[in-house]
Amino acid sequence: MASKYLQKFPIPGDFPDMLHDFAREVLRDQPEDIYEYGAAYFKAMEEVSRPPLQPAAPRLNTHSLTHPFVGR
């Protein structure tokens, strides 16, 4: 029986799939330390889901502007 005082929290749309994938990998690998395994699993997922870093804009090299061979 649900309580009328039970607070409902919003669940991100991809959370059920992510949890299902994690549970599947745990069942496949049968890790001895599930906490360590979970930390490594989600760290790897975070690294995969991050957009790649954009290289910094090239810096203006003021030395090359005064070099005699620039533009040749």
N, C-alpha and C positions, 0 to 999 in steps of 0.2 A: 504494500500500500504506500503510495507516494504521499509525502508530507506536503501540506500547503506552504510550509516554510522553506522547502528545499529551493535553494537558489540555482538557477540554470545558468551555465556559463557557455558563451559562444564557442563552438568548435570549428577551427579552420577547415575548409573544405577538403584539403588533402591529408588531414590528420588520420582518418580511418585507413587510407591506403598505405600511408607511411608506417603506421602501427602494424598493419597486416604484413608488410614486407619485412619489418624487423622481427616479428614473431616467426615468420617462415625461416629466416636466416638463423635464428636461435635454435629452432628445431632441427635444421640441417646440420649445424656445426656442433651442437651440444657443448657449449663452452663451460669450462669449470667455474669461471668467475663471470657470472652474467653481468655484473655491474661494470667490470672492466671492459667486457665485450661490448656492452651497450654504449659506453663512453667512446670507444674506438669507432664503433659503427656510425654513430651520429656525428662524430667529428669528421669522418670520411664523407658522409652525406653532405655536411655543411661545406666542405671544400669543393665538392663536385658541383654544388648548386650555386656557388658564388660566381658572379660574372668575372671574367679575367680582368686583371688590372690593366688599365690603359697606360701606355708609356707616357712619361711626362713630356710636355711640349719642349721641343729643342730650345736650348738656351742660346741667346745671342752671344757669339764669341767675338768680343770687341778686339781681341788681339788679331784675329784674321782680317778685320777691316782695315788695319793699318799695315798689314804685311805686304811687301812689294809684289808677291806672286799671286795675289788674290785677283781673280777674274781673268787669268791667262789660260 
